[in-house]
Amino acid sequence: MKDQTSAHPRPDLLGSREPNMTFAGELTFLRRKYTRDIKGTDIVITGLPFDGATSFRPGARFGPAAIRAASVQLAELSGRAFPFDNDPFAVLAVVDAGDCELDAGYPQRVVESIEAHARNILASGAKMISFGGDHFVTYPLLRAHAEKHGPLALVHFDAHVDTWADDGQRLDHGSMFLRAKREGLINVGRSVQIGIRSFSTDEGFTVLDAPFVHDHGVAMTAERIIDVVGDVRAYLTFDIDCLDPAFAPGTGTPVPGGLSSAQALGILRRLGAINFVGMDMVEVSPPYDHAELTALAAATLVHDFICMEALKAAAM
């Protein structure tokens, strides 16, 4: 393996930062440096604090802050991350670029604002990990990612398929993947939805619903996801309501019978063979979870995604 530090364009951003400062210091994801100078970085964290497309319980606008706050207890583990046994920040320059500026008084500008924000980050060459916000934010994210990479396989963890038909003008967190399909943003034949506990029209996605995961286990589920996606570029979107409300009560549209935290982590950790070009974590609504378990689950899933990306980078 090459000397990652000497070869990296931003060695100043490598390594752990303030590992023992749980209650002090910058409130960034995993204590990474806050900066808008993203040139030469590998992964950029950003928040999209919007929940104007929510159909039931609001509050996901507070999700980015909650995920960051929950992540501080994971930061000290990053030197030897479990179960990967690696230090992701030894090889990846990960920064937190703060939040996209969204004016709640102009909801009609949300799509263009998020898309422009994402386009700016992607132009740097970095991968983007976004914190919602409700699930509608994935739509402009997909527009920006597809503009750069072409139609993408969608790996979609959720309780809902989010393909309800509407007039194409509504801001609705339950219809954006039908819009994405119609606009050619996603390669439906290579896309898979995991943890589903609802019905909608058949739009051609491979659906591995929650009973499938419970019956067949995490290893077979991950194997099936990899088989469907193959070697094409993919985008990972994780709606936290994929998890059972026992593990993630802080969300806008909870549905019983979902995945456990262990199941979701077990599946994600087995998806290293997939060429992910971006990720988002959405629908964390802190007001409904006084114990902050939902935000911790979300932070852990993103932490593990970064560890997985680091293993791939180290092997190159």
C-alpha positions as protocol buffer text, in pm:
chain_id: "A"
residue {
  index: 1
  type: MET
  ca { x: 0 y: 0 z: 0 }
}
residue {
  index: 2
  type: LYS
  ca { x: 135 y: 346 z: -88 }
}
residue {
  index: 3
  type: ASP
  ca { x: 213 y: 616 z: 169 }
}
residue {
  index: 4
  type: GLN
  ca { x: -126 y: 785 z: 171 }
}
residue {
  index: 5
  type: THR
  ca { x: -18 y: 1090 z: 372 }
}
residue {
  index: 6
  type: SER
  ca { x: 272 y: 1195 z: 149 }
}
residue {
  index: 7
  type: ALA
  ca { x: 73 y: 1136 z: -169 }
}
residue {
  index: 8
  type: HIS
  ca { x: -247 y: 1311 z: -61 }
}
residue {
  index: 9
  type: PRO
  ca { x: -315 y: 1663 z: -196 }
}
residue {
  index: 10
  type: ARG
  ca { x: -447 y: 1774 z: 146 }
}
residue {
  index: 11
  type: PRO
  ca { x: -231 y: 1606 z: 413 }
}
residue {
  index: 12
  type: ASP
  ca { x: -335 y: 1884 z: 652 }
}
residue {
  index: 13
  type: LEU
  ca { x: -682 y: 1729 z: 666 }
}
residue {
  index: 14
  type: LEU
  ca { x: -573 y: 1374 z: 747 }
}
residue {
  index: 15
  type: GLY
  ca { x: -565 y: 1224 z: 1095 }
}
residue {
  index: 16
  type: SER
  ca { x: -789 y: 1239 z: 1401 }
}
residue {
  index: 17
  type: ARG
  ca { x: -888 y: 1569 z: 1559 }
}
residue {
  index: 18
  type: GLU
  ca { x: -973 y: 1639 z: 1925 }
}
residue {
  index: 19
  type: PRO
  ca { x: -1061 y: 1275 z: 2007 }
}
residue {
  index: 20
  type: ASN
  ca { x: -1143 y: 1340 z: 2373 }
}
residue {
  index: 21
  type: MET
  ca { x: -1334 y: 1667 z: 2335 }
}
residue {
  index: 22
  type: THR
  ca { x: -1683 y: 1519 z: 2355 }
}
residue {
  index: 23
  type: PHE
  ca { x: -1847 y: 1829 z: 2500 }
}
residue {
  index: 24
  type: ALA
  ca { x: -1623 y: 2098 z: 2355 }
}
residue {
  index: 25
  type: GLY
  ca { x: -1480 y: 2206 z: 2023 }
}
residue {
  index: 26
  type: GLU
  ca { x: -1640 y: 2232 z: 1681 }
}
residue {
  index: 27
  type: LEU
  ca { x: -1977 y: 2064 z: 1643 }
}
residue {
  index: 28
  type: THR
  ca { x: -1891 y: 1903 z: 1313 }
}
residue {
  index: 29
  type: PHE
  ca { x: -1946 y: 1548 z: 1196 }
}
residue {
  index: 30
  type: LEU
  ca { x: -1691 y: 1319 z: 1361 }
}
residue {
  index: 31
  type: ARG
  ca { x: -1494 y: 1628 z: 1466 }
}
residue {
  index: 32
  type: ARG
  ca { x: -1375 y: 1687 z: 1112 }
}
residue {
  index: 33
  type: LYS
  ca { x: -1254 y: 2032 z: 1014 }
}
residue {
  index: 34
  type: TYR
  ca { x: -1524 y: 2282 z: 919 }
}
residue {
  index: 35
  type: THR
  ca { x: -1430 y: 2453 z: 594 }
}
residue {
  index: 36
  type: ARG
  ca { x: -1572 y: 2573 z: 265 }
}
residue {
  index: 37
  type: ASP
  ca { x: -1230 y: 2520 z: 107 }
}
residue {
  index: 38
  type: ILE
  ca { x: -1299 y: 2174 z: -30 }
}
residue {
  index: 39
  type: LYS
  ca { x: -1030 y: 2159 z: -298 }
}
residue {
  index: 40
  type: GLY
  ca { x: -839 y: 1831 z: -277 }
}
residue {
  index: 41
  type: THR
  ca { x: -1080 y: 1669 z: -31 }
}
residue {
  index: 42
  type: ASP
  ca { x: -1218 y: 1318 z: -67 }
}
residue {
  index: 43
  type: ILE
  ca { x: -1552 y: 1343 z: 114 }
}
residue {
  index: 44
  type: VAL
  ca { x: -1754 y: 1653 z: 196 }
}
residue {
  index: 45
  type: ILE
  ca { x: -2023 y: 1640 z: 464 }
}
residue {
  index: 46
  type: THR
  ca { x: -2311 y: 1885 z: 426 }
}
residue {
  index: 47
  type: GLY
  ca { x: -2652 y: 1942 z: 581 }
}
residue {
  index: 48
  type: LEU
  ca { x: -2983 y: 2007 z: 406 }
}
residue {
  index: 49
  type: PRO
  ca { x: -3214 y: 2133 z: 683 }
}
residue {
  index: 50
  type: PHE
  ca { x: -3547 y: 2119 z: 499 }
}
residue {
  index: 51
  type: ASP
  ca { x: -3868 y: 1939 z: 598 }
}
residue {
  index: 52
  type: GLY
  ca { x: -4128 y: 2130 z: 397 }
}
residue {
  index: 53
  type: ALA
  ca { x: -4216 y: 1820 z: 194 }
}
residue {
  index: 54
  type: THR
  ca { x: -4309 y: 1611 z: 498 }
}
residue {
  index: 55
  type: SER
  ca { x: -4652 y: 1446 z: 487 }
}
residue {
  index: 56
  type: PHE
  ca { x: -4689 y: 1359 z: 857 }
}
residue {
  index: 57
  type: ARG
  ca { x: -4460 y: 1469 z: 1142 }
}
residue {
  index: 58
  type: PRO
  ca { x: -4215 y: 1756 z: 1079 }
}
residue {
  index: 59
  type: GLY
  ca { x: -3883 y: 1812 z: 1252 }
}
residue {
  index: 60
  type: ALA
  ca { x: -3630 y: 1668 z: 1006 }
}
residue {
  index: 61
  type: ARG
  ca { x: -3490 y: 2017 z: 954 }
}
residue {
  index: 62
  type: PHE
  ca { x: -3315 y: 1957 z: 1286 }
}
residue {
  index: 63
  type: GLY
  ca { x: -3164 y: 1632 z: 1159 }
}
residue {
  index: 64
  type: PRO
  ca { x: -2824 y: 1759 z: 1041 }
}
residue {
  index: 65
  type: ALA
  ca { x: -2745 y: 1918 z: 1377 }
}
residue {
  index: 66
  type: ALA
  ca { x: -2860 y: 1608 z: 1567 }
}
residue {
  index: 67
  type: ILE
  ca { x: -2650 y: 1371 z: 1356 }
}
residue {
  index: 68
  type: ARG
  ca { x: -2344 y: 1587 z: 1405 }
}
residue {
  index: 69
  type: ALA
  ca { x: -2401 y: 1605 z: 1780 }
}
residue {
  index: 70
  type: ALA
  ca { x: -2445 y: 1228 z: 1807 }
}
residue {
  index: 71
  type: SER
  ca { x: -2129 y: 1166 z: 1606 }
}
residue {
  index: 72
  type: VAL
  ca { x: -1890 y: 1315 z: 1860 }
}
residue {
  index: 73
  type: GLN
  ca { x: -1886 y: 997 z: 2067 }
}
residue {
  index: 74
  type: LEU
  ca { x: -1785 y: 805 z: 1754 }
}
residue {
  index: 75
  type: ALA
  ca { x: -1495 y: 1038 z: 1674 }
}
residue {
  index: 76
  type: GLU
  ca { x: -1267 y: 890 z: 1939 }
}
residue {
  index: 77
  type: LEU
  ca { x: -1323 y: 544 z: 1792 }
}
residue {
  index: 78
  type: SER
  ca { x: -1207 y: 642 z: 1444 }
}
residue {
  index: 79
  type: GLY
  ca { x: -841 y: 565 z: 1514 }
}
residue {
  index: 80
  type: ARG
  ca { x: -938 y: 200 z: 1516 }
}
residue {
  index: 81
  type: ALA
  ca { x: -1294 y: 183 z: 1390 }
}
residue {
  index: 82
  type: PHE
  ca { x: -1499 y: -124 z: 1479 }
}
residue {
  index: 83
  type: PRO
  ca { x: -1540 y: -368 z: 1312 }
}
residue {
  index: 84
  type: PHE
  ca { x: -1320 y: -253 z: 1024 }
}
residue {
  index: 85
  type: ASP
  ca { x: -1007 y: -206 z: 1239 }
}
residue {
  index: 86
  type: ASN
  ca { x: -897 y: 92 z: 1032 }
}
residue {
  index: 87
  type: ASP
  ca { x: -849 y: 466 z: 1071 }
}
residue {
  index: 88
  type: PRO
  ca { x: -1054 y: 616 z: 786 }
}
residue {
  index: 89
  type: PHE
  ca { x: -898 y: 958 z: 834 }
}
residue {
  index: 90
  type: ALA
  ca { x: -548 y: 826 z: 775 }
}
residue {
  index: 91
  type: VAL
  ca { x: -632 y: 790 z: 406 }
}
residue {
  index: 92
  type: LEU
  ca { x: -937 y: 1012 z: 341 }
}
residue {
  index: 93
  type: ALA
  ca { x: -958 y: 1389 z: 375 }
}
residue {
  index: 94
  type: VAL
  ca { x: -1309 y: 1433 z: 513 }
}
residue {
  index: 95
  type: VAL
  ca { x: -1442 y: 1782 z: 590 }
}
residue {
  index: 96
  type: ASP
  ca { x: -1770 y: 1927 z: 710 }
}
residue {
  index: 97
  type: ALA
  ca { x: -1878 y: 2215 z: 487 }
}
residue {
  index: 98
  type: GLY
  ca { x: -2177 y: 2313 z: 698 }
}
residue {
  index: 99
  type: ASP
  ca { x: -2531 y: 2343 z: 567 }
}
residue {
  index: 100
  type: CYS
  ca { x: -2692 y: 2451 z: 244 }
}
residue {
  index: 101
  type: GLU
  ca { x: -2860 y: 2787 z: 295 }
}
residue {
  index: 102
  type: LEU
  ca { x: -3234 y: 2734 z: 245 }
}
residue {
  index: 103
  type: ASP
  ca { x: -3494 y: 3008 z: 294 }
}
residue {
  index: 104
  type: ALA
  ca { x: -3817 y: 2857 z: 429 }
}
residue {
  index: 105
  type: GLY
  ca { x: -4003 y: 3157 z: 290 }
}
residue {
  index: 106
  type: TYR
  ca { x: -3925 y: 3046 z: -65 }
}
residue {
  index: 107
  type: PRO
  ca { x: -3997 y: 2672 z: -82 }
}
residue {
  index: 108
  type: GLN
  ca { x: -4016 y: 2690 z: -461 }
}
residue {
  index: 109
  type: ARG
  ca { x: -3641 y: 2756 z: -463 }
}
residue {
  index: 110
  type: VAL
  ca { x: -3546 y: 2445 z: -266 }
}
residue {
  index: 111
  type: VAL
  ca { x: -3472 y: 2224 z: -567 }
}
residue {
  index: 112
  type: GLU
  ca { x: -3251 y: 2476 z: -744 }
}
residue {
  index: 113
  type: SER
  ca { x: -3074 y: 2574 z: -420 }
}
residue {
  index: 114
  type: ILE
  ca { x: -2984 y: 2217 z: -323 }
}
residue {
  index: 115
  type: GLU
  ca { x: -2893 y: 2123 z: -678 }
}
residue {
  index: 116
  type: ALA
  ca { x: -2659 y: 2422 z: -710 }
}
residue {
  index: 117
  type: HIS
  ca { x: -2507 y: 2347 z: -369 }
}
residue {
  index: 118
  type: ALA
  ca { x: -2444 y: 1985 z: -468 }
}
residue {
  index: 119
  type: ARG
  ca { x: -2309 y: 2078 z: -809 }
}
residue {
  index: 120
  type: ASN
  ca { x: -2052 y: 2307 z: -647 }
}
residue {
  index: 121
  type: ILE
  ca { x: -1931 y: 2031 z: -414 }
}
residue {
  index: 122
  type: LEU
  ca { x: -1919 y: 1767 z: -686 }
}
residue {
  index: 123
  type: ALA
  ca { x: -1719 y: 1998 z: -912 }
}
residue {
  index: 124
  type: SER
  ca { x: -1434 y: 1973 z: -660 }
}
residue {
  index: 125
  type: GLY
  ca { x: -1402 y: 1601 z: -730 }
}
residue {
  index: 126
  type: ALA
  ca { x: -1507 y: 1503 z: -377 }
}
residue {
  index: 127
  type: LYS
  ca { x: -1781 y: 1262 z: -287 }
}
residue {
  index: 128
  type: MET
  ca { x: -2073 y: 1416 z: -106 }
}
residue {
  index: 129
  type: ILE
  ca { x: -2251 y: 1286 z: 205 }
}
residue {
  index: 130
  type: SER
  ca { x: -2566 y: 1483 z: 280 }
}
residue {
  index: 131
  type: PHE
  ca { x: -2778 y: 1496 z: 595 }
}
residue {
  index: 132
  type: GLY
  ca { x: -3148 y: 1572 z: 562 }
}
residue {
  index: 133
  type: GLY
  ca { x: -3393 y: 1701 z: 605 }
}
residue {
  index: 134
  type: ASP
  ca { x: -3685 y: 1505 z: 470 }
}
residue {
  index: 135
  type: HIS
  ca { x: -3641 y: 1259 z: 185 }
}
residue {
  index: 136
  type: PHE
  ca { x: -3740 y: 1506 z: -85 }
}
residue {
  index: 137
  type: VAL
  ca { x: -3388 y: 1649 z: -67 }
}
residue {
  index: 138
  type: THR
  ca { x: -3262 y: 1337 z: -246 }
}
residue {
  index: 139
  type: TYR
  ca { x: -3435 y: 1450 z: -566 }
}
residue {
  index: 140
  type: PRO
  ca { x: -3216 y: 1757 z: -631 }
}
residue {
  index: 141
  type: LEU
  ca { x: -2915 y: 1559 z: -509 }
}
residue {
  index: 142
  type: LEU
  ca { x: -2984 y: 1295 z: -773 }
}
residue {
  index: 143
  type: ARG
  ca { x: -3018 y: 1564 z: -1037 }
}
residue {
  index: 144
  type: ALA
  ca { x: -2672 y: 1698 z: -954 }
}
residue {
  index: 145
  type: HIS
  ca { x: -2511 y: 1354 z: -927 }
}
residue {
  index: 146
  type: ALA
  ca { x: -2669 y: 1228 z: -1250 }
}
residue {
  index: 147
  type: GLU
  ca { x: -2550 y: 1541 z: -1430 }
}
residue {
  index: 148
  type: LYS
  ca { x: -2195 y: 1447 z: -1334 }
}
residue {
  index: 149
  type: HIS
  ca { x: -2207 y: 1068 z: -1352 }
}
residue {
  index: 150
  type: GLY
  ca { x: -2504 y: 979 z: -1573 }
}
residue {
  index: 151
  type: PRO
  ca { x: -2801 y: 763 z: -1465 }
}
residue {
  index: 152
  type: LEU
  ca { x: -2724 y: 591 z: -1136 }
}
residue {
  index: 153
  type: ALA
  ca { x: -2821 y: 270 z: -964 }
}
residue {
  index: 154
  type: LEU
  ca { x: -3018 y: 364 z: -654 }
}
residue {
  index: 155
  type: VAL
  ca { x: -2957 y: 170 z: -334 }
}
residue {
  index: 156
  type: HIS
  ca { x: -3252 y: 282 z: -125 }
}
residue {
  index: 157
  type: PHE
  ca { x: -3308 y: 188 z: 240 }
}
residue {
  index: 158
  type: ASP
  ca { x: -3658 y: 288 z: 352 }
}
residue {
  index: 159
  type: ALA
  ca { x: -3994 y: 180 z: 490 }
}
residue {
  index: 160
  type: HIS
  ca { x: -4161 y: 337 z: 185 }
}
residue {
  index: 161
  type: VAL
  ca { x: -4099 y: 305 z: -188 }
}
residue {
  index: 162
  type: ASP
  ca { x: -4149 y: 681 z: -247 }
}
residue {
  index: 163
  type: THR
  ca { x: -4290 y: 635 z: -596 }
}
residue {
  index: 164
  type: TRP
  ca { x: -4637 y: 778 z: -545 }
}
residue {
  index: 165
  type: ALA
  ca { x: -4769 y: 954 z: -854 }
}
residue {
  index: 166
  type: ASP
  ca { x: -4828 y: 1329 z: -844 }
}
residue {
  index: 167
  type: ASP
  ca { x: -4833 y: 1617 z: -1091 }
}
residue {
  index: 168
  type: GLY
  ca { x: -4456 y: 1658 z: -1083 }
}
residue {
  index: 169
  type: GLN
  ca { x: -4479 y: 1999 z: -919 }
}
residue {
  index: 170
  type: ARG
  ca { x: -4543 y: 1913 z: -554 }
}
residue {
  index: 171
  type: LEU
  ca { x: -4276 y: 1918 z: -288 }
}
residue {
  index: 172
  type: ASP
  ca { x: -4351 y: 1571 z: -154 }
}
residue {
  index: 173
  type: HIS
  ca { x: -4119 y: 1326 z: 19 }
}
residue {
  index: 174
  type: GLY
  ca { x: -4318 y: 1031 z: -114 }
}
residue {
  index: 175
  type: SER
  ca { x: -4296 y: 1077 z: -490 }
}
residue {
  index: 176
  type: MET
  ca { x: -3944 y: 1187 z: -581 }
}
residue {
  index: 177
  type: PHE
  ca { x: -3816 y: 851 z: -704 }
}
residue {
  index: 178
  type: LEU
  ca { x: -4093 y: 826 z: -962 }
}
residue {
  index: 179
  type: ARG
  ca { x: -3988 y: 1172 z: -1080 }
}
residue {
  index: 180
  type: ALA
  ca { x: -3624 y: 1062 z: -1082 }
}
residue {
  index: 181
  type: LYS
  ca { x: -3716 y: 758 z: -1290 }
}
residue {
  index: 182
  type: ARG
  ca { x: -3914 y: 965 z: -1540 }
}
residue {
  index: 183
  type: GLU
  ca { x: -3629 y: 1214 z: -1574 }
}
residue {
  index: 184
  type: GLY
  ca { x: -3376 y: 938 z: -1638 }
}
residue {
  index: 185
  type: LEU
  ca { x: -3173 y: 1015 z: -1328 }
}
residue {
  index: 186
  type: ILE
  ca { x: -3165 y: 655 z: -1209 }
}
residue {
  index: 187
  type: ASN
  ca { x: -3112 y: 320 z: -1375 }
}
residue {
  index: 188
  type: VAL
  ca { x: -3418 y: 139 z: -1242 }
}
residue {
  index: 189
  type: GLY
  ca { x: -3305 y: -202 z: -1364 }
}
residue {
  index: 190
  type: ARG
  ca { x: -2997 y: -174 z: -1142 }
}
residue {
  index: 191
  type: SER
  ca { x: -3177 y: -16 z: -844 }
}
residue {
  index: 192
  type: VAL
  ca { x: -3289 y: -186 z: -525 }
}
residue {
  index: 193
  type: GLN
  ca { x: -3509 y: -87 z: -230 }
}
residue {
  index: 194
  type: ILE
  ca { x: -3443 y: -246 z: 109 }
}
residue {
  index: 195
  type: GLY
  ca { x: -3659 y: -267 z: 422 }
}
residue {
  index: 196
  type: ILE
  ca { x: -3984 y: -169 z: 251 }
}
residue {
  index: 197
  type: ARG
  ca { x: -4308 y: -201 z: 447 }
}
residue {
  index: 198
  type: SER
  ca { x: -4563 y: -46 z: 212 }
}
residue {
  index: 199
  type: PHE
  ca { x: -4711 y: -93 z: -135 }
}
residue {
  index: 200
  type: SER
  ca { x: -4719 y: 125 z: -444 }
}
residue {
  index: 201
  type: THR
  ca { x: -4724 y: 72 z: -819 }
}
residue {
  index: 202
  type: ASP
  ca { x: -4455 y: -150 z: -968 }
}
residue {
  index: 203
  type: GLU
  ca { x: -4199 y: 87 z: -1117 }
}
residue {
  index: 204
  type: GLY
  ca { x: -3936 y: -178 z: -1194 }
}
residue {
  index: 205
  type: PHE
  ca { x: -3722 y: -150 z: -881 }
}
residue {
  index: 206
  type: THR
  ca { x: -3599 y: -468 z: -715 }
}
residue {
  index: 207
  type: VAL
  ca { x: -3766 y: -467 z: -372 }
}
residue {
  index: 208
  type: LEU
  ca { x: -3614 y: -654 z: -78 }
}
residue {
  index: 209
  type: ASP
  ca { x: -3878 y: -577 z: 180 }
}
residue {
  index: 210
  type: ALA
  ca { x: -3835 y: -603 z: 556 }
}
residue {
  index: 211
  type: PRO
  ca { x: -3973 y: -960 z: 571 }
}
residue {
  index: 212
  type: PHE
  ca { x: -3712 y: -1062 z: 311 }
}
residue {
  index: 213
  type: VAL
  ca { x: -3434 y: -927 z: 533 }
}
residue {
  index: 214
  type: HIS
  ca { x: -3580 y: -1092 z: 843 }
}
residue {
  index: 215
  type: ASP
  ca { x: -3624 y: -1427 z: 665 }
}
residue {
  index: 216
  type: HIS
  ca { x: -3298 y: -1442 z: 466 }
}
residue {
  index: 217
  type: GLY
  ca { x: -3051 y: -1249 z: 680 }
}
residue {
  index: 218
  type: VAL
  ca { x: -2803 y: -973 z: 618 }
}
residue {
  index: 219
  type: ALA
  ca { x: -2549 y: -1173 z: 416 }
}
residue {
  index: 220
  type: MET
  ca { x: -2798 y: -1290 z: 155 }
}
residue {
  index: 221
  type: THR
  ca { x: -2960 y: -946 z: 141 }
}
residue {
  index: 222
  type: ALA
  ca { x: -2625 y: -779 z: 75 }
}
residue {
  index: 223
  type: GLU
  ca { x: -2537 y: -1041 z: -186 }
}
residue {
  index: 224
  type: ARG
  ca { x: -2865 y: -976 z: -364 }
}
residue {
  index: 225
  type: ILE
  ca { x: -2806 y: -599 z: -361 }
}
residue {
  index: 226
  type: ILE
  ca { x: -2462 y: -643 z: -514 }
}
residue {
  index: 227
  type: ASP
  ca { x: -2604 y: -877 z: -779 }
}
residue {
  index: 228
  type: VAL
  ca { x: -2866 y: -620 z: -880 }
}
residue {
  index: 229
  type: VAL
  ca { x: -2634 y: -318 z: -886 }
}
residue {
  index: 230
  type: GLY
  ca { x: -2339 y: -488 z: -1050 }
}
residue {
  index: 231
  type: ASP
  ca { x: -2048 y: -268 z: -1154 }
}
residue {
  index: 232
  type: VAL
  ca { x: -2235 y: 51 z: -1242 }
}
residue {
  index: 233
  type: ARG
  ca { x: -2210 y: 373 z: -1044 }
}
residue {
  index: 234
  type: ALA
  ca { x: -2454 y: 389 z: -756 }
}
residue {
  index: 235
  type: TYR
  ca { x: -2606 y: 636 z: -511 }
}
residue {
  index: 236
  type: LEU
  ca { x: -2693 y: 535 z: -155 }
}
residue {
  index: 237
  type: THR
  ca { x: -2994 y: 695 z: 12 }
}
residue {
  index: 238
  type: PHE
  ca { x: -3087 y: 591 z: 365 }
}
residue {
  index: 239
  type: ASP
  ca { x: -3420 y: 696 z: 514 }
}
residue {
  index: 240
  type: ILE
  ca { x: -3384 y: 629 z: 886 }
}
residue {
  index: 241
  type: ASP
  ca { x: -3742 y: 494 z: 900 }
}
residue {
  index: 242
  type: CYS
  ca { x: -3601 y: 183 z: 734 }
}
residue {
  index: 243
  type: LEU
  ca { x: -3516 y: 95 z: 1093 }
}
residue {
  index: 244
  type: ASP
  ca { x: -3787 y: -29 z: 1324 }
}
residue {
  index: 245
  type: PRO
  ca { x: -3927 y: 246 z: 1552 }
}
residue {
  index: 246
  type: ALA
  ca { x: -3774 y: 59 z: 1847 }
}
residue {
  index: 247
  type: PHE
  ca { x: -3433 y: 160 z: 1710 }
}
residue {
  index: 248
  type: ALA
  ca { x: -3527 y: 488 z: 1540 }
}
residue {
  index: 249
  type: PRO
  ca { x: -3836 y: 650 z: 1692 }
}
residue {
  index: 250
  type: GLY
  ca { x: -3724 y: 998 z: 1590 }
}
residue {
  index: 251
  type: THR
  ca { x: -3861 y: 1011 z: 1239 }
}
residue {
  index: 252
  type: GLY
  ca { x: -4158 y: 1161 z: 1062 }
}
residue {
  index: 253
  type: THR
  ca { x: -4333 y: 849 z: 929 }
}
residue {
  index: 254
  type: PRO
  ca { x: -4242 y: 550 z: 1148 }
}
residue {
  index: 255
  type: VAL
  ca { x: -4359 y: 201 z: 1046 }
}
residue {
  index: 256
  type: PRO
  ca { x: -4334 y: -104 z: 1278 }
}
residue {
  index: 257
  type: GLY
  ca { x: -4164 y: -422 z: 1160 }
}
residue {
  index: 258
  type: GLY
  ca { x: -3847 y: -265 z: 1028 }
}
residue {
  index: 259
  type: LEU
  ca { x: -3481 y: -353 z: 1038 }
}
residue {
  index: 260
  type: SER
  ca { x: -3276 y: -346 z: 1354 }
}
residue {
  index: 261
  type: SER
  ca { x: -2967 y: -128 z: 1378 }
}
residue {
  index: 262
  type: ALA
  ca { x: -2757 y: -444 z: 1367 }
}
residue {
  index: 263
  type: GLN
  ca { x: -2925 y: -564 z: 1048 }
}
residue {
  index: 264
  type: ALA
  ca { x: -2880 y: -232 z: 870 }
}
residue {
  index: 265
  type: LEU
  ca { x: -2516 y: -204 z: 974 }
}
residue {
  index: 266
  type: GLY
  ca { x: -2456 y: -566 z: 878 }
}
residue {
  index: 267
  type: ILE
  ca { x: -2593 y: -509 z: 528 }
}
residue {
  index: 268
  type: LEU
  ca { x: -2411 y: -181 z: 474 }
}
residue {
  index: 269
  type: ARG
  ca { x: -2076 y: -324 z: 584 }
}
residue {
  index: 270
  type: ARG
  ca { x: -2104 y: -590 z: 313 }
}
residue {
  index: 271
  type: LEU
  ca { x: -2158 y: -345 z: 24 }
}
residue {
  index: 272
  type: GLY
  ca { x: -1794 y: -250 z: -27 }
}
residue {
  index: 273
  type: ALA
  ca { x: -1795 y: -395 z: -378 }
}
residue {
  index: 274
  type: ILE
  ca { x: -2042 y: -130 z: -498 }
}
residue {
  index: 275
  type: ASN
  ca { x: -1910 y: 184 z: -665 }
}
residue {
  index: 276
  type: PHE
  ca { x: -2094 y: 449 z: -464 }
}
residue {
  index: 277
  type: VAL
  ca { x: -2055 y: 806 z: -590 }
}
residue {
  index: 278
  type: GLY
  ca { x: -2257 y: 967 z: -310 }
}
residue {
  index: 279
  type: MET
  ca { x: -2477 y: 911 z: -7 }
}
residue {
  index: 280
  type: ASP
  ca { x: -2745 y: 1080 z: 197 }
}
residue {
  index: 281
  type: MET
  ca { x: -2900 y: 1014 z: 538 }
}
residue {
  index: 282
  type: VAL
  ca { x: -3250 y: 1156 z: 575 }
}
residue {
  index: 283
  type: GLU
  ca { x: -3566 y: 1181 z: 788 }
}
residue {
  index: 284
  type: VAL
  ca { x: -3399 y: 1204 z: 1129 }
}
residue {
  index: 285
  type: SER
  ca { x: -3648 y: 1409 z: 1334 }
}
residue {
  index: 286
  type: PRO
  ca { x: -3499 y: 1471 z: 1681 }
}
residue {
  index: 287
  type: PRO
  ca { x: -3815 y: 1602 z: 1855 }
}
residue {
  index: 288
  type: TYR
  ca { x: -3959 y: 1250 z: 1864 }
}
residue {
  index: 289
  type: ASP
  ca { x: -3660 y: 1083 z: 2031 }
}
residue {
  index: 290
  type: HIS
  ca { x: -3557 y: 1220 z: 2368 }
}
residue {
  index: 291
  type: ALA
  ca { x: -3285 y: 953 z: 2401 }
}
residue {
  index: 292
  type: GLU
  ca { x: -3123 y: 1058 z: 2070 }
}
residue {
  index: 293
  type: LEU
  ca { x: -3092 y: 695 z: 1957 }
}
residue {
  index: 294
  type: THR
  ca { x: -3215 y: 779 z: 1607 }
}
residue {
  index: 295
  type: ALA
  ca { x: -2942 y: 1034 z: 1547 }
}
residue {
  index: 296
  type: LEU
  ca { x: -2682 y: 795 z: 1688 }
}
residue {
  index: 297
  type: ALA
  ca { x: -2796 y: 518 z: 1452 }
}
residue {
  index: 298
  type: ALA
  ca { x: -2776 y: 760 z: 1160 }
}
residue {
  index: 299
  type: ALA
  ca { x: -2430 y: 882 z: 1260 }
}
residue {
  index: 300
  type: THR
  ca { x: -2304 y: 526 z: 1300 }
}
residue {
  index: 301
  type: LEU
  ca { x: -2429 y: 421 z: 958 }
}
residue {
  index: 302
  type: VAL
  ca { x: -2255 y: 717 z: 794 }
}
residue {
  index: 303
  type: HIS
  ca { x: -1939 y: 654 z: 998 }
}
residue {
  index: 304
  type: ASP
  ca { x: -1933 y: 296 z: 874 }
}
residue {
  index: 305
  type: PHE
  ca { x: -1989 y: 408 z: 515 }
}
residue {
  index: 306
  type: ILE
  ca { x: -1682 y: 632 z: 545 }
}
residue {
  index: 307
  type: CYS
  ca { x: -1480 y: 345 z: 694 }
}
residue {
  index: 308
  type: MET
  ca { x: -1584 y: 126 z: 402 }
}
residue {
  index: 309
  type: GLU
  ca { x: -1477 y: 393 z: 153 }
}
residue {
  index: 310
  type: ALA
  ca { x: -1145 y: 426 z: 334 }
}
residue {
  index: 311
  type: LEU
  ca { x: -1074 y: 55 z: 298 }
}
residue {
  index: 312
  type: LYS
  ca { x: -1125 y: 84 z: -76 }
}
residue {
  index: 313
  type: ALA
  ca { x: -902 y: 392 z: -96 }
}
residue {
  index: 314
  type: ALA
  ca { x: -626 y: 222 z: 102 }
}
residue {
  index: 315
  type: ALA
  ca { x: -631 y: -76 z: -133 }
}
residue {
  index: 316
  type: MET
  ca { x: -583 y: 136 z: -444 }
}
